[in-house]
Amino acid sequence: MRYLQRIIEQVRKQTENEDVSDFVGIQDSEFIQYINDAQHRLQGLIAAQHPRVFLDEHVVDIVSGAESYSLPTDTFLNNKVHNVEYSSTGNNDDYYTLEQTTLKRRNSGITGSPSHYIRMAGKVLLSPQPTGSGKLRITYVKKVKELDLRRALVSSTDQELSASVTNTISSTERWKIYFDYSTLTTDLESLKEHDYICVVDKEGNSLIKNIEIASEGYCTVNFENKTLKSTCTAQNNPINQGAEWKTSGATNYFIVCEPHTIDTNAGETATSIPEGAYVIGGKDTTTHGELPRSVERYLIAYCAWKILKRDSSVDSSEAQLELAAIAQEIINSYALISDDVQFIPELNSWDDWSLS
């Protein structure tokens, strides 16, 4: 799918909402909300009939004696699990499938090799509780990532000190991501509306996801010219201990993040935030939708319908009919139809002499 900004521009043209400023017109934030609503609505319609379209895998490290394991943060409806497998060694050859059971058959306190799992509020419970290490492989229905605009471009330079920085990720203390203010309008105010950020490349591929932003009381965002803030004193400044922010004449942007553990099971390998990457707001977000380009027309039609409805336009009724037709066409296209030869399963073994 194209970059979100291109989709917004197309909807603006289609609904004649191209004139926009801080106080006039419909802001990008409203378009983003409508487009994300369209994604959620369409995925819900598709998943109701073809849930296997969105299947994904996630591997979890087993902790000896631990019964509960969290589902991935992008699990659809926080409970859609297709299959759970367990390997006591962590080797692919040793995985075996666990049977799903109910809370009534929960065996807390009993340890051994797990044979069953229970779904409960964004978690799976293993029964019996595993002994030793190992891995859990969860196949689940993945929620499509929400969309957001590029908010900042990562820089490897501290403008004030004219020095190189590595934006190294720390799992034990707060750390900083520096932004390049000269090549991109850094929308710090938008980032401050979120508790988490994600880092993506120019195509929207995830590099590091779900980084928690430090609370504003600890100078999370360093504003232009390092303006002194009353909350940024020596005693509560976690980055530059013993020194207050002061006006230095250098434009320097960065954001302070809470300790973050790299999730290697989710494919994260970076130990630092690379220069040229983009920072976006929210959990499990991207700049380019994961749905195919052919689905983009639904997002545009849905957003246009909401804008026309918002403006009390008579065209909204016609747009709603078109929207329903597009949705049904897309859902039908996701039907599990294969051009490969389909064999009829043989239910009775050839050597079953009881049939003679």
Summary of the structure (lengths in Angstrom):
residues: 356
radius of gyration: 25.2
end to end distance: 59.2
largest distance: 94.7
contacts: 1012
relative contact order: 0.16
helix: 29%
strand: 24%
